[in-house]
Amino acid sequence: MERTSKVSWVRRPFHIFNHSTREGIKFSVKFSILFVGSFIALWALLEVKRYYNIDVIPGYDSPVDDAYGAARGTIVEFFK
């Protein structure tokens, strides 16, 4: 059983965030995890596609492949 103080000036702990702020933070964290997870999955898929030279349409590079190749080339040049 919880003991309560009989002193009138003792208050319960003050919560910094109200309910709506906590819900907003929970939503932001869930959205961030989903976004980062999707980014990592897409990156891994494109890297496997490049490594094994898998083409959905042979001889055709999609704009996603071009953007990934350009970004990868820029990062490789940066770390040389």
C-alpha positions in Angstrom: 0.0 0.0 0.0 1.3 3.4 -0.9 2.0 5.9 1.8 0.8 9.4 1.4 2.2 12.4 3.2 0.0 14.4 5.5 2.0 17.5 4.7 0.0 19.8 2.5 2.9 21.3 0.6 4.3 17.9 -0.7 3.0 17.3 -4.2 3.1 14.4 -6.6 5.9 14.3 -9.1 5.6 16.9 -11.9 5.4 15.3 -15.4 7.3 17.4 -18.0 5.2 16.1 -20.9 1.4 16.0 -21.0 -0.5 13.2 -22.7 -0.6 14.7 -26.2 3.1 15.5 -26.2 4.0 11.9 -25.2 1.8 10.6 -27.9 3.5 12.9 -30.4 6.9 11.7 -29.3 5.8 8.1 -29.6 4.5 8.7 -33.1 7.8 10.5 -34.1 9.9 7.6 -32.8 7.7 5.0 -34.6 7.9 7.1 -37.8 11.6 7.5 -37.5 12.2 3.8 -37.0 10.0 3.0 -40.0 11.8 5.5 -42.2 15.3 4.4 -41.2 14.4 0.8 -41.5 12.9 1.3 -45.0 16.0 3.3 -46.0 18.4 0.5 -44.8 16.3 -2.2 -46.6 16.3 -0.2 -49.9 20.1 0.4 -49.6 20.7 -3.3 -48.9 18.5 -4.3 -51.9 20.3 -1.9 -54.2 23.7 -3.0 -53.0 22.8 -6.7 -53.6 21.4 -5.8 -57.0 24.7 -4.0 -57.9 27.0 -6.7 -56.5 25.3 -9.6 -58.3 24.5 -7.5 -61.4 20.8 -8.3 -61.3 18.7 -6.5 -63.9 14.9 -6.6 -63.9 15.0 -5.3 -67.5 18.3 -6.4 -69.1 20.4 -3.4 -70.3 18.1 -0.8 -68.7 19.2 1.3 -65.7 16.3 2.8 -63.9 16.5 6.3 -62.4 16.8 4.7 -59.0 19.9 2.8 -60.2 21.4 6.0 -61.6 20.8 8.0 -58.4 22.2 5.2 -56.3 25.3 4.9 -58.5 25.9 8.6 -58.4 25.5 8.8 -54.6 27.7 5.7 -54.1 30.4 7.2 -56.5 30.3 10.5 -54.6 30.7 8.7 -51.2 33.6 6.5 -52.5 35.4 9.5 -53.9 34.9 11.4 -50.6 36.6 8.6 -48.6 39.6 8.1 -51.0 
